[in-house]
Amino acid sequence: MSEGALPVRNAKAHLLWRTPAWRTVRRIVRRRLALPSVLIILIVAVAAVGANVLAPHSPTALDVRHQLEGPSWSHPFGTDQLGRDLFSRMIYGSRVALQVGLGAATVGVLVGVPLGLVAGYSRGVPDMIISRVIDCLLAFPAVLLAIAVVAFLGQELRSLVFALGAAATPWFARLVRAETLGLRERDFVLAARASGASDSRVLVHHLLPNVMAPVIVQFSLSVGQAIIAEASLSFLGIGVRPPTPTWGGELQFGFGFLDQHVHLWAVPCLFIFLLTMSFNLLGDALRDALDPKLRDGGTGHEREEQPG
């Protein structure tokens, strides 16, 4: 290799190191609890994707000879009152938790972000109508709204995602509306409108990219909220129908054995807590990394770093 190739490669690496995306990653990594949170999320995601391979037993297989057994080598988390392996059911339950959490947050983004953009940019009658609808939805607790939607659509995974997505939509819409109100009079928006750009182009090419940072943070927080809501609905018996394993369903099964068999309720509680807390901590790290007002003591300036 020629000596001239090394400076070129080093220059490219240095430029990559200073890109905005890489700087954001570095700021997230510097947060103390960000990496453990990402690691927990990745572990749960791998378990959900590879449940058929990782689960040592069938999650629905009954074994009356091994009812209510404690943790052992063959059953790491013990068995429930029907002899089903709790470890396998928790692995399969991670599928429902992630599908509902990510699906509900995605529905909230796809519906709430356009509504917030239109309300904040248009003002007038569209803003008044959308704002009143948002206020009406926010007047109902998310779980009660989800219960009403599930009761109408049925206890299916798709219905649960739609119900919790409907509960998350007003939060995204209100957030984006507030951000759009602050951006619509900025110079770059006024310059785009003065140059003849249509309203749709201003919304998509100028306003949407500038509201995505808080939306990403809210997305992470909404995933954790949807996981808790799904567990609450399953605990109440109006979530995904058995025998599909869910963490909230396992918590409901263990509720009748609070004193005798602690593992039946402690294990699902721990899984729900760890995954929800991981998404919340990741959201906090993303907020600190993406909001210039919260970086480096509120100065908005980041100290330049040189690659290792």
Helices and strands as residue ranges (DSSP letters): H 5-17, H 20-30, H 34-49, H 51-54, G 64-66, H 86-122, H 124-138, H 142-153, H 157-183, H 187-194, H 199-201, I 202-207, H 208-236, H 247-255, H 263-290, G 292-294, G 296-298
